[in-house]
Each structure stands twice: as C-alpha cells, then as structure tokens.
Amino acid sequence: MNRTARLYALVEELRAAAPRPLTVAALAARFEVSTRTVQRDLQALMEAGVPVRTTAGRGGGWAIDPEMTLPPVHFTAEEASALAVALAAVDVSTPYAGAARTAGLKIAASMTGRASAAAQQLAARIMSLPTPADSAVRAAVEQALTTHTVLRLSYVDAAGRRSDRAVEPAGLLTADGRWYLIAWCRTRQAGRGFRLDRIAAAAPTDEQAQPHDLSALLRGSAAADAVQPATLASFMPRRSGTHQ
C-alpha cells in the first residue's frame, strides 16, 4: 500500500473507531508499517487540516472528531475513482498543488463505504514521475491570482531570451499538459501568456492589479478557442434572470 492509499485508509480507520482513540502501535500493526511511519502520516493529516487529535495517558491515542468533519459524502465508486485520478494528476508544478493535496485529504475523510474503498484501491495503482518545479515561483503566482495584485517576474521565452516584466494576472490556462499564466503585460501593453515552467523568478507585490477579462485577453491568440472545463461549472455562481 502506497502512502496516498494509506492516508485514505488511516482516516477511514479513525472514523470507524470514533470517538474511541486508537494507539499508534495498533495503527502500525493494522497497516503493517512502523510506528514512526504512522506518526508521520498522522502529523501530515493534522497539518492538512483533517481534524485528528491525540490524547495522552492511559486509554489515550489518536482519534478523529466526527463533529468537525464533513458528513459522509455519498460518492459512487466511479465518482470516487474519478477524484483519485484527478488528484493524482496534480503534481508539484501545478498551481495550488498544496491546496489540492489538503483538499483531497479532507474529501477522503468524508467518504465511507464502497466509494472510499474504490478510491483507496485506485490510489494504490497510480504512479507519477514528478516534474521539476520552482515552488517559490508557483507560490508567487498563486498569491498574485488570489489577492489580485501585480506580479513582477523574470521570463525566458522559447528562444532563450530573458526579460523582466510587471504583469496584472487575469487567470490560468492549461493546454497540452502545461500551465500558463494569462496576464496583462505592462511592458508590452497587451495580454500575454507566460508558461509557468519558463518563469525564472517571480515576486508578488502589494500593488492592486486592474481587473482584466480572461476571455478578452485570449482573443486573437492561439488559445482563442479555450473553454472553461465542464468540471468547474458547479463552482461558478448561477446567473439569475434579468428583470425588465
């Protein structure tokens, strides 16, 4: 069992026993790993925001707080498997990869029964070859997008030319397995796409960026036909009808 599958199973084990605590030794025996490994896994769950807690002394151990978790989410086995595949595709170079990992652990904590088992089994059969990524660059891009602030970056184009830019982020584009920051470039006074793996350095600022329409910046570019992924539609606010 790989670590991802074990984290799923660990949450399920704690949930099944709740509110009774389980000792590290008992969990280590259950998953046939060392107590040190279980301790690291429990710490990772805690850091990810999964409401696991430990109590010391006789009768103590680790438990998950059912009052602080999501109620069981009734995914089908196919839906749970789809989530496992989607999360596996988020590697360290993907924007918001850290947040995706913690969200995955919280979703795992809310799944029960056949769906949880399906996700665990599939997670154990997925491997990936991580791509090199500059975590400082990714963090700066994430911050600028989240806070709607100007981003200063050093960019290397396809010909190897390096330039320094101040950009106003509009959004992200994914194509052919690569991620692009779409932004208004103050240097070029036009919309531009910056491949994340070609950003040599990036620094967020406190300067508020002007709002820019992502679709408008993509018009006339090679990505003019880009569409929003259907899986994100449920996150968008529903537009109410207009009244005369």
Long-range contacts (C-beta under 8 A, 24 or more apart in sequence): 1-31, 1-124, 2-123, 2-124, 3-41, 4-88, 4-123, 4-124, 4-126, 5-120, 5-121, 5-123, 5-124, 6-31, 6-33, 6-41, 7-41, 7-44, 7-45, 7-105, 7-108, 8-108, 8-111, 8-116, 8-119, 8-120, 8-123, 9-120, 10-38, 10-41, 10-42, 10-45, 11-45, 11-50, 11-52, 11-64, 11-105, 11-108, 11-109, 12-108, 12-111, 12-112, 12-116, 12-120, 14-52, 14-62, 14-63, 14-64, 15-64, 15-66, 15-69, 15-109, 15-112, 17-63, 18-63, 18-64, 18-65, 18-66, 19-63, 19-65, 19-66, 20-63, 21-54, 21-55, 21-59, 21-60, 21-61, 21-62, 21-63, 22-61, 22-62, 22-63, 23-60, 23-61, 23-62, 24-61, 24-62, 26-61, 27-62, 44-105, 45-105, 48-101, 48-102, 48-105, 48-106, 49-102, 49-105, 49-106, 50-105, 50-106, 50-109, 51-109, 64-109, 69-109, 69-110, 70-106, 70-109, 70-110, 71-110, 72-110, 72-111, 72-112, 72-113, 73-107, 73-110, 73-111, 73-115, 74-115, 75-111, 75-115, 76-115, 77-114, 77-115, 77-117, 77-118, 78-118, 79-115, 80-111, 80-115, 80-116, 80-118, 80-119, 81-118, 81-119, 81-122, 83-107, 83-119, 84-118, 84-119, 84-122, 84-123, 84-126, 85-122, 85-126, 86-231, 88-123, 88-126, 88-128, 91-128, 91-130, 91-131, 91-133, 92-130, 92-131, 92-133, 92-135, 93-130, 93-131, 93-132, 93-133, 93-138, 93-179, 93-196, 93-197, 94-179, 95-138, 95-141, 95-142, 95-145, 95-172, 95-179, 95-196, 96-142, 97-138, 131-197, 132-197, 133-197, 134-199, 136-201, 136-202, 137-196, 137-199, 137-200, 137-201, 137-202, 138-196, 140-202, 140-203, 140-204, 141-169, 141-181, 141-196, 141-199, 141-202, 143-204, 144-169, 144-202, 144-204, 144-205, 144-209, 145-169, 145-171, 145-172, 145-181, 147-204, 148-208, 148-209, 148-211, 149-204, 149-205, 149-206, 149-207, 149-208, 149-209, 150-205, 150-207, 150-208, 150-209, 151-181, 151-183, 151-202, 151-203, 151-204, 151-205, 151-209, 152-202, 152-203, 152-204, 152-205, 153-194, 153-199, 153-200, 153-201, 153-202, 153-203, 154-199, 154-200, 154-201, 154-202, 155-194, 155-198, 155-199, 155-200, 156-198, 156-199, 156-200, 157-198, 158-198, 162-200, 163-187, 165-194, 167-192, 167-194, 168-209, 168-210, 168-212, 169-209, 170-212, 170-213, 170-214, 170-217, 171-214, 173-218, 173-223, 173-226, 175-223, 175-226, 180-223, 182-214, 182-217, 182-218, 182-223, 183-212, 183-217, 184-209, 184-210, 184-212, 184-217, 191-216, 191-217, 191-218, 191-221, 193-221, 193-223
